[in-house]
Every structure is written in structure tokens, then in C-alpha cells.
Amino acid sequence: MRNCIRCKSPFEITPSDRQFYQKIAPRFGDKTFPVLDPVQCPTCRQRNRTAYRNFRNLYHRKCDLTGKSIISMYDTDAPFPVYDYDAWHGDGWDAMTYAKGYDSNQSFLEQYKALSDVVPRYNVHNIQCDNCRYSNFAFSSKDCYLIFGCVMSEQCYFGHIVWESEGCLDCLYAYRCKYCYECVDCVESYELFFSQECVNCVSSYFLYDCRDCENCFGCVGLFKKKYYIFNQPFSKDEYLAKIAELKFLSREIQVVVLKRFDELKAKHIHRHFIGSQNEDVSGDHIYFSKNVHHSFDAKQCEDSRFLYTAKTTKDSYDISFTGAPAELCYNSLTMFSAQNVIANQSTPNCSNAYYSEFCYNSQYIFGCNGLKYKKYCILNKQYSKEAYERLVPQIIEGMIRDRTWGNFFPMAHSPFAYNEAVVQEYQPLTKERCVANGWRWKEDVSNKSYKGPVYEIPENSKDAQDDIVDHILTCETGGKPYKLIPQELQFYRKYNLPIPRLHSDERHRRRMAMRNPRELHARTCVKCQAPIRTTYAPERLEIIYCEACYLKEVY
């Protein structure tokens, strides 16, 4: 047991953890270099990594190579040049020109910081995408708008972590969904609205913790049901007649529905863990996985610990935001087709890479930034294989002496302020707390105001004129200006939904607040008193059952 040097919380380092550290240790000659035991708890390690990722805050600026106007995750005060994504991948510059020699008398991470402050970066991280200009961290997606963390999706708008989905709007953690709206943590569902924690549900509204349900309204904890309203069964004709009476889901109707819906949820038995089709897992929101522990939002993963939003990840620890295969990775962020990496960020198709960022299709690199199709490089400098293998052990030995080998890059070196990075969404802090910890705070993040005329939003979206998409709307809670897009208006009209009166950032904030924090607490099952670890804190009033008792009760 250790106490975290940052938050002082106790955490465990197990023999299997040390076996993993040995397994990923790079070998040079007859010597291996396992990473040092972590000195921070898993939550603080995750905080450190996600401080390096800005999802949602986008800025207007110029490409420093072409002069073209671009949308960028980096504001104009970034220390390094920022290029348009296509220009960054073009032949108009070479990251090797920024190469630095290693100085054994200086901290390696400080030397890397000096390099990372001058090498150009791309404006947004969208790979193999078509018409996703206003999205960020999108992969193999098409026609998406303001989607952040989008993988293999099409025509999705205003969402966060939307994977393999189509036609979804205002969703958070949607996986293999179609035409869903205002859904949180929903999987393989179709035309599902205002719902949370649902799997394989169709043509339904206001569901919570339901599976394999169709044509249900305002229901909680149902399994394989049809034509239910507030957990009461109806005939098909009765159900359709009652739903037809709604005609339009106005805001007033939603208030009444949510009140009764919340009353049902308050009586609902909650399982300590959300997920399905797993074998030997712990954490929350884990699907189709095996031997995955202390992990959150993991799909198709194996033999890993401390995953935070990961897909097809194997034999890896302390990984955040991985949307494509990754194996034997440690303490890294945004891995795509990566293998044998330690403390990397955004290094697609790289292997045997250490302390590197924004490198593509490269192997045997250490402390590199912006490289493409390179081998045996240190601080962007080219070495022979023999020279590389002589120098890297010296660098690692220096990092072992200063106790940084295996740590992620320091939070103080992040190009983003705390409230500018995605860390603020998952582990929010006040400005005062950030400043006390020595972390930056950006005063003007998305703090724009509109002084022009106020456009009156009609109650029924079908009453809205087509030119509403040309007008500036004002968020009714924060006053922030926002606009509709034509595809959005068409969606509201098709499904008889009211036009939102909140800015998309506020809608996202409210969805995030619906999720439990990514922390595990020791509790006991209310039914059988068996020990469990769950994201429901002990002081919360929900009725929490272990998985076995929950299944007996529900089924």
C-alpha cells in the first residue's frame, strides 16, 4: 500500500502490477528497465494525462505555415506553431530540423519540453475523416459536427465519445446507436430518446437501466418488455393511443414526465456495476471484455488495468482515450494501433516509443515530437541503431535517478489550462484549488456574450422558419450565443422535439453530471451484505445490489 503524493489517498501496487511493469520493460543487451512503481494513485495519474487533452474548446486562428484561417484546439497564445492538419501532414516542413542533442547534465523531461515548445502541431486531431471540420479527436468518421471523441460514426452532432453510431444528436458515451437523442451511456439502441444506461432499446423515451425494450415510455429497470408506460403494461393499441396523445414533447410535458420518471428511479435497485458480456472485470461501463480491472468505459479489452475510455486494448495499464487496437502500452494518452509504448500521447501506428507525442508510423523513438516514418530517433535527432541502443539506457538511468521513469509528462508542461482541458469535465476543480496546486486556469474559456437582438424560439420546432439557422440564439442559463444547424432542425421536426434553449456546452455539462465519478468505493450489497466496489459513494442513498442479487431481483 502507498499513499498518493498528490491527494494522499491510499492505493495498492500488486504483484501482478509489477509483473506487468517487467513485461513492458525495454531491453537493451542483457538489461531491462521496468518502470518505477507509481507514486500517484490511479485517479491522479488519470488527472495528469487528461490535463494534456483539450476536447471541446476550439479557437479561430491562422495556420502558421499557410496563413489559412483554421479552427484549432490551441489558442493563439500557444508557444509552438500550429498548422492546418493537411499542411502538418504535407511536405512543407520537417520535424527533424528541430532536432536536439541529449545533455546528460539536464533533466530529460525539461529537454523534451524545450523541443515540444518549438515543433509545430496540427490544429485538430481528426484522422481519416470527411467533413468533420468542427469536431476534434475524430477517427474514420463522416459529416459530424461538434462531436468530440468520435470513432467510426456518421452524421452525429453535439456529442462526446460517440462510437460506431449514426444520426445521433446530443449523446454522451453512445456505442453502436442510431438516431438517438439526449442519451447517456447507451449501447446498440435505435430511436431512443432522453435515456440512460440502456442496451438494445428501440423506439422508446425516458428509459433508465433497461435492456432489450421496445416502445416503452418513462420506464426503469425493465428487461425484454414492450408497450410499457411508467413500468405499467399496456396493449399495443392502448400504448400507441397514449403516445399519440402527446403529439409533441413540449418542455412542459418533459417537466411532468421527468418528475414521475425520477420518482421511479428513486425506488429502483441499482447494480453496483454497469456492463455486460464480460469475464472477470471491475470498474464501470465495461462491455465485451475479459480480465479488465479498475477501468471505466472499456469495450473489447483484455488483461488490462486502469483504462479510461478504451476500445480493443490488451495488456495495458493507465491508458486514456484509446479508440483503436493498442497492446503493451503504459501511462499513455490517445493510442491508435500502438504497441510497446510508455508515456506517449497521440502516436498512431508507433511501436517501441517512449515519451513521444504526435508521431506517426515510427518505431524506436525516445522523446520525439512530430515525426513521421522514422526509426532510432532521440529528441528528433537521427541515430544509428547501435548509437540509439547505447544512448537510451543512459537516458533511462538518468530518469530512474530523478524518479521520473514511467511517469507521464508533468502537468505543469501541458499546453492547456486545467479548465481548458478535458480533465475539468471528469475531475472538476475550482479556480482556487487549481491555483493552489500550481496549475494554470484560463479565464476566458468559452466565455463569449452576445449583445445583439434576441431571437424568440418557437415552442414547436415545426413552427420554426427555416431561417432560424441563420439567427443567433441565446442560452437561457448562461447567456452564451449559439446557433442551430440545418441537420439539427430537421431532426427536431422529424421526432417532434422542442428546439433546445441551452447552449450545447451547457447541455453537455448536464449530461456529464448524470454520470458517477470514475472512482471506486468499498460498500456492501444491501441484499446479501457481500463486499462490492462501486462508483456509488457510501453516503449516497441509492439501493445498491451486487450483480448476483440484482439479476435475481430483476429477472
C-alpha positions in Angstrom: 0.0 0.0 0.0 1.1 3.5 -0.8 -0.2 7.0 -0.2 -0.6 9.1 -3.3 1.9 12.0 -3.2 -0.7 14.3 -4.6 -4.1 13.6 -3.0 -2.7 11.4 0.0 -5.2 8.7 -0.8 -4.0 5.1 -0.2 -3.6 2.9 -3.3 -2.3 -0.6 -3.9 0.6 -1.9 -6.0 0.1 -5.6 -6.5 2.5 -8.4 -7.6 0.6 -8.6 -10.9 1.2 -4.9 -11.4 5.0 -5.4 -11.0 4.8 -8.4 -13.4 3.3 -6.0 -15.9 6.0 -3.4 -15.4 8.5 -6.1 -16.0 6.7 -7.3 -19.1 6.7 -3.9 -20.8 10.3 -3.1 -19.8 12.5 -2.2 -22.7 15.6 -4.4 -23.1 19.0 -3.3 -24.2 21.6 -6.1 -24.2 21.1 -8.2 -21.1 19.5 -5.4 -19.1 15.8 -4.5 -18.8 14.3 -1.3 -17.4 10.9 -1.8 -15.7 9.1 1.4 -14.9 9.2 2.6 -11.4 6.3 1.9 -9.0 3.9 4.8 -9.4 3.8 7.4 -6.6 0.4 8.7 -7.6 -2.9 6.9 -7.3 -4.8 5.8 -10.4 -7.1 8.8 -10.3 -4.3 11.3 -10.1 -2.4 9.5 -12.8 -5.5 9.9 -15.0 -5.7 13.5 -14.0 -2.2 14.1 -15.1 -2.8 12.5 -18.6 -6.1 14.2 -19.3 -4.7 17.6 -18.5 -2.9 17.2 -21.8 -6.1 16.9 -23.9 -8.4 19.6 -25.0 -11.6 18.2 -26.5 -14.2 20.9 -26.7 -12.6 24.3 -26.6 -11.9 25.4 -30.2 -10.5 28.7 -31.4 -10.2 30.7 -34.6 -6.6 31.3 -35.6 -4.3 31.3 -38.7 -2.2 28.4 -39.8 1.4 29.3 -39.1 2.5 27.6 -42.3 -0.1 28.7 -44.9 -1.8 31.7 -43.4 -5.2 29.9 -43.8 -8.0 30.5 -41.3 -8.4 27.4 -39.2 -10.3 26.0 -36.2 -7.8 24.9 -33.6 -7.7 23.3 -30.2 -4.8 25.6 -29.4 -5.4 29.3 -28.8 -3.2 32.0 -30.2 -1.0 32.0 -27.1 0.3 28.5 -27.7 4.2 28.6 -27.6 4.6 26.4 -30.7 3.4 27.0 -34.3 0.0 25.5 -35.2 -0.6 24.1 -38.7 -3.7 23.1 -40.6 -4.0 19.3 -40.3 -3.4 18.8 -44.0 -0.4 21.2 -44.0 1.0 19.4 -41.0 0.9 16.1 -42.8 2.3 17.7 -46.0 5.9 18.0 -47.2 6.2 21.7 -46.4 8.2 21.2 -43.2 10.3 18.6 -41.5 10.2 17.9 -37.8 13.8 16.6 -37.9 15.0 20.2 -38.4 14.1 20.8 -34.7 16.5 18.1 -33.5 18.3 18.5 -30.2 21.3 16.6 -28.8 20.8 14.9 -25.4 22.5 16.6 -22.4 23.2 14.2 -19.6 23.6 17.1 -17.1 20.0 18.2 -17.6 16.6 16.6 -16.8 15.4 14.7 -19.8 11.8 15.9 -19.4 13.0 19.5 -19.4 14.9 18.9 -22.6 11.8 17.4 -24.1 9.7 20.4 -23.0 12.1 22.7 -24.9 11.7 20.6 -28.0 7.9 20.3 -27.7 7.6 24.1 -27.4 9.0 24.7 -30.9 7.8 21.8 -33.0 4.6 22.6 -35.0 1.4 20.8 -34.1 -1.8 20.2 -36.1 -4.9 22.2 -35.3 -7.3 19.3 -34.6 -6.8 15.6 -34.3 -9.1 14.1 -36.9 -7.9 11.0 -38.7 -9.4 9.6 -41.9 -12.5 11.9 -41.6 -14.7 13.6 -44.1 -16.5 16.9 -43.4 -15.7 16.9 -39.6 -14.0 20.3 -39.5 -15.7 21.4 -36.3 -15.0 18.2 -34.4 -11.9 17.1 -32.6 -10.3 13.7 -31.9 -12.5 12.1 -34.6 -11.4 8.9 -36.3 -12.9 7.4 -39.5 -16.0 9.5 -39.3 -18.1 11.5 -41.8 -20.3 14.5 -41.7 -20.1 15.1 -37.9 -20.4 18.5 -36.2 -19.2 19.4 -32.7 -18.5 15.7 -31.8 -15.5 15.2 -29.6 -14.0 11.7 -29.3 -15.9 10.3 -32.3 -14.9 6.9 -33.8 -16.4 5.4 -37.0 -19.6 7.5 -36.8 -21.6 9.3 -39.4 -24.0 12.3 -39.2 -23.7 12.8 -35.5 -23.9 16.2 -33.9 -23.1 17.7 -30.4 -21.7 14.7 -28.6 -18.8 13.3 -26.6 -17.4 9.7 -27.1 -19.8 8.6 -29.8 -18.5 5.4 -31.4 -19.8 3.4 -34.4 -23.0 5.4 -34.4 -25.2 7.2 -37.0 -27.6 10.1 -36.9 -27.3 10.7 -33.1 -27.6 14.1 -31.6 -26.7 15.3 -28.1 -25.4 12.0 -26.8 -22.7 11.1 -24.3 -21.0 7.7 -24.5 -23.1 6.2 -27.2 -21.9 3.0 -28.8 -23.4 1.4 -31.9 -26.5 3.6 -31.7 -28.7 5.1 -34.4 -30.9 8.2 -34.4 -30.8 8.6 -30.6 -31.2 11.9 -28.8 -30.1 13.1 -25.3 -28.8 9.6 -24.4 -26.1 8.9 -21.8 -24.3 5.5 -21.7 -26.5 3.8 -24.2 -25.4 0.8 -26.3 -26.8 -0.7 -29.6 -30.1 1.3 -29.4 -32.3 2.8 -32.1 -34.5 5.9 -31.9 -34.1 6.1 -28.2 -34.6 9.5 -26.5 -33.8 11.0 -23.1 -32.4 7.8 -21.8 -29.5 6.5 -19.7 -27.8 3.2 -19.1 -29.8 1.3 -21.7 -28.8 -1.6 -24.1 -30.6 -2.6 -27.2 -33.7 -0.5 -26.8 -35.8 0.7 -29.6 -38.4 3.4 -30.3 -38.6 4.5 -26.6 -38.5 7.6 -24.4 -37.2 8.3 -20.9 -35.7 4.9 -20.1 -33.2 4.1 -17.3 -31.3 0.8 -16.9 -33.5 -1.0 -19.5 -32.4 -3.8 -21.8 -34.0 -5.2 -24.9 -37.1 -3.0 -24.6 -39.2 -1.6 -27.4 -41.9 1.0 -27.4 -41.6 1.9 -23.8 -42.0 5.3 -22.1 -40.8 6.5 -18.7 -39.6 3.1 -17.6 -36.9 2.0 -15.2 -35.1 -1.4 -14.9 -37.1 -3.3 -17.5 -35.9 -6.3 -19.5 -37.4 -7.5 -22.7 -40.6 -5.5 -22.4 -42.9 -3.9 -25.0 -45.6 -1.3 -24.6 -44.9 -0.2 -21.1 -45.6 3.3 -19.7 -44.0 4.2 -16.3 -43.4 0.4 -15.7 -47.1 -0.5 -16.3 -48.0 -2.8 -19.2 -50.5 -1.8 -21.9 -51.8 -3.4 -25.1 -50.2 -2.3 -28.3 -53.3 -0.2 -29.3 -53.5 1.4 -25.8 -49.8 2.3 -25.8 -49.9 3.8 -29.3 -53.0 5.8 -28.4 -51.5 7.2 -25.3 -48.2 8.1 -27.0 -50.2 9.7 -29.9 -51.9 12.0 -27.3 -48.5 13.6 -26.6 -48.2 14.7 -30.3 -45.3 17.0 -29.3 -42.8 16.6 -26.4 -43.0 20.1 -25.2 -40.8 21.4 -22.4 -43.8 21.5 -20.1 -44.6 17.8 -20.8 -41.0 16.9 -20.2 -41.1 18.5 -16.8 -44.1 16.4 -15.8 -42.6 13.2 -17.2 -39.2 13.8 -15.6 -40.8 14.3 -12.2 -42.6 10.9 -12.3 -39.5 9.3 -14.0 -37.3 10.5 -11.2 -39.7 9.0 -8.6 -39.4 5.6 -10.3 -35.6 5.9 -10.4 -35.5 6.7 -6.7 -37.1 3.3 -5.9 -35.0 1.4 -8.4 -32.4 -1.1 -7.3 -29.1 -0.2 -8.8 -26.5 -2.8 -9.7 -23.0 -2.0 -8.4 -21.6 -2.2 -11.9 -22.8 -1.3 -15.4 -21.7 -3.6 -18.2 -22.4 -6.9 -20.0 -20.8 -9.8 -21.8 -17.7 -9.7 -19.6 -15.5 -12.1 -17.7 -13.6 -11.1 -14.6 -13.9 -7.3 -14.7 -14.2 -4.4 -12.2 -14.9 -0.7 -12.6 -17.9 0.6 -14.5 -19.3 0.7 -18.1 -17.3 -2.3 -19.3 -18.6 -4.4 -22.3 -17.3 -7.4 -24.2 -14.1 -7.5 -22.1 -12.0 -10.0 -20.1 -9.7 -9.6 -17.1 -10.0 -5.8 -17.0 -9.9 -4.1 -13.6 -10.3 -0.7 -12.1 -11.4 0.5 -15.5 -14.1 2.8 -16.9 -15.8 2.9 -20.3 -13.9 0.0 -21.8 -15.1 -2.1 -24.7 -13.5 -5.2 -26.2 -10.5 -5.0 -23.9 -8.4 -7.7 -22.3 -5.8 -8.2 -19.5 -5.6 -4.6 -18.5 -6.0 -2.2 -15.6 -6.7 1.5 -15.1 -8.3 2.1 -18.5 -10.3 5.2 -19.0 -12.3 5.2 -22.3 -10.7 2.4 -24.2 -11.5 0.1 -27.1 -9.7 -3.0 -28.3 -6.9 -2.5 -25.7 -4.8 -5.5 -24.5 -2.1 -6.0 -21.9 -2.0 -2.3 -21.0 -2.2 -0.1 -17.9 -3.1 3.5 -17.3 -4.5 4.3 -20.7 -6.8 7.2 -21.6 -8.9 7.6 -24.7 -7.9 4.7 -27.0 -10.1 4.1 -30.0 -8.2 1.5 -32.0 -6.0 -1.5 -31.1 -3.3 -0.9 -28.5 -1.1 -3.5 -26.8 1.6 -3.4 -24.2 1.1 0.3 -23.5 1.6 2.1 -20.3 0.6 5.5 -18.9 -0.3 6.9 -22.3 -3.0 9.1 -23.9 -4.8 8.6 -27.3 -3.3 5.4 -28.6 -4.2 4.2 -32.1 -2.6 0.9 -33.3 0.2 1.3 -30.8 2.5 -1.4 -29.3 5.2 -1.2 -26.6 4.9 2.4 -25.7 5.4 4.2 -22.4 4.3 7.7 -21.6 3.2 8.7 -25.1 0.5 10.9 -26.5 -1.1 10.6 -29.9 1.3 8.3 -31.6 -0.7 6.3 -34.2 0.9 3.2 -35.6 4.0 3.6 -33.4 5.9 0.9 -31.5 8.8 0.8 -29.1 8.2 4.5 -28.5 8.8 6.4 -25.3 8.0 9.9 -24.1 6.9 11.0 -27.5 3.9 12.9 -28.9 2.3 13.4 -32.3 4.5 10.9 -34.1 3.2 8.7 -36.9 4.3 5.3 -38.2 7.5 5.4 -36.3 9.5 2.9 -34.2 12.3 3.0 -31.6 11.9 6.7 -30.8 12.5 8.4 -27.4 11.4 11.9 -26.6 10.3 12.8 -30.1 7.6 15.1 -31.4 6.0 15.4 -34.9 8.0 12.6 -36.6 6.6 10.5 -39.5 8.0 7.2 -40.7 11.2 7.4 -38.6 13.4 4.9 -36.6 16.0 5.3 -34.0 15.5 8.9 -33.1 16.0 10.8 -29.8 14.7 14.3 -29.3 14.0 14.3 -33.1 17.7 13.6 -33.9 18.6 10.6 -36.1 20.9 7.9 -34.7 22.2 4.6 -36.0 20.6 1.6 -34.4 23.8 0.9 -32.4 24.1 4.5 -31.1 20.4 4.6 -30.2 20.7 1.4 -28.2 23.8 2.9 -26.4 22.2 6.2 -25.5 18.7 5.2 -24.5 19.8 3.2 -21.4 21.8 6.3 -20.3 18.6 8.4 -20.6 16.5 5.9 -18.7 19.1 5.5 -15.9 19.0 9.3 -15.5 15.2 9.2 -15.3 15.4 6.5 -12.7 17.8 8.6 -10.6 15.4 11.6 -10.7 12.4 9.2 -10.2 10.6 10.1 -13.4 10.9 6.9 -15.4 7.3 5.7 -16.1 5.7 8.9 -15.0 3.7 10.8 -17.6 4.8 14.3 -18.6 4.4 16.9 -15.8 1.1 18.6 -15.5 2.9 22.0 -15.5 4.2 21.2 -19.0 0.7 20.9 -20.5 -0.1 23.4 -23.2 -3.6 23.7 -21.8 -5.0 25.3 -18.7 -6.8 23.0 -16.3 -10.3 24.2 -17.2 -9.4 24.2 -20.9 -8.5 20.5 -20.9 -10.9 17.6 -20.7 -9.7 16.9 -17.1 -12.0 19.6 -15.9 -15.0 17.6 -17.2 -14.1 14.4 -15.5 -12.3 15.7 -12.4 -13.6 19.3 -12.0 -11.8 21.7 -9.7 -12.4 25.3 -8.7 -10.1 28.1 -9.9 -8.8 28.5 -6.3 -7.9 24.8 -6.0 -6.1 24.8 -9.3 -4.1 27.9 -8.5 -3.2 26.4 -5.1 -1.9 23.3 -6.9 0.2 25.4 -9.2 -1.9 24.6 -12.3 -3.0 27.2 -14.8 -6.5 28.5 -15.2 -7.9 30.2 -18.3 -10.3 33.0 -17.5 -11.9 33.3 -20.9 -12.7 29.7 -21.9 -15.9 29.9 -24.0 -17.0 33.0 -22.1 -18.4 34.9 -25.0 -21.5 37.0 -24.8 -23.9 38.3 -27.4 -25.2 41.9 -27.5 -27.4 41.7 -30.5 -31.2 41.2 -30.8 -32.8 38.3 -29.0 -34.5 35.8 -31.3 -37.7 34.3 -30.0 -37.5 30.5 -30.3 -40.9 29.0 -31.1 -42.2 26.3 -28.8 -42.8 23.8 -31.5 -39.9 23.1 -33.8 -42.4 22.6 -36.7 -43.4 26.2 -36.3 -39.8 27.4 -36.7 -39.0 29.1 -40.0 -36.1 27.6 -42.0 -34.1 30.8 -41.5 -33.8 30.2 -37.8 -30.5 28.5 -38.6 -29.2 32.0 -39.6 -30.1 33.6 -36.3 -28.1 33.9 -33.1 -29.8 32.2 -30.2 -29.0 32.9 -26.5 -28.6 30.2 -23.8 -31.3 30.8 -21.2 -29.0 29.9 -18.3 -25.6 31.4 -19.2 -26.4 33.9 -21.9 -23.9 32.3 -24.3 -24.8 32.6 -28.0 -25.3 29.5 -30.1 -26.8 28.5 -33.5 -28.7 25.7 -34.9 -27.5 23.8 -37.9 -30.0 22.6 -40.6 -29.5 18.9 -39.9 -30.3 19.6 -36.2 -33.5 21.4 -37.1 -34.6 18.6 -39.4 -34.0 16.1 -36.5 -36.2 18.1 -34.1 -39.0 18.4 -36.7 -38.9 14.7 -37.6 -39.2 13.5 -34.0 -41.5 16.3 -32.6 -38.8 17.6 -30.3 -38.6 21.2 -29.0 -35.6 23.3 -30.1 -33.1 23.4 -27.2 -32.8 26.7 -25.3 -29.4 25.8 -23.8 -26.0 26.2 -25.4 -24.5 22.8 -26.4 -21.8 23.3 -23.8 -24.5 23.6 -21.1 -26.3 20.6 -22.4 -23.1 18.6 -22.4 -22.3 19.7 -18.8 -25.7 18.5 -17.6 -25.2 15.1 -19.3 -21.8 14.7 -17.7 -23.4 15.5 -14.3 -25.6 12.5 -14.8 -22.6 10.1 -14.6 -21.0 8.8 -11.5 -17.4 10.0 -10.9 -14.7 7.5 -12.0 -13.9 6.4 -8.5 -14.4 3.0 -6.8 -15.7 2.8 -3.2 -15.9 -0.2 -0.9 -19.5 -1.0 0.0 -21.6 -4.0 0.8 -24.6 -5.3 -1.1 -27.8 -4.2 0.5 -29.4 -7.6 0.0 -26.7 -10.2 0.8 -24.0 -8.0 2.5 -21.3 -9.2 0.2 -18.4 -6.8 -0.3 -18.5 -4.8 -3.5 -16.6 -2.0 -5.2 -18.8 0.6 -6.9 -18.9 4.1 -8.2 -21.7 4.9 -5.8 -20.1 6.6 -2.8 -21.1 5.2 0.6 -23.1 8.3 1.6 -25.4 8.1 -1.5 -28.9 6.9 -0.9 -29.4 4.7 -3.9 -30.2 1.0 -3.2 -27.1 -0.9 -4.4 -27.1 -4.6 -5.1 -24.2 -6.9 -6.1 -24.6 -8.3 -9.6 -25.9 -11.7 -8.5 -28.6 -10.2 -6.2 -29.5 -7.7 -8.9 -30.0 -10.3 -11.5 -32.2 -12.4 -9.2 -34.3 -9.4 -8.4 -34.8 -8.1 -11.9 -35.1 -11.4 -13.8 
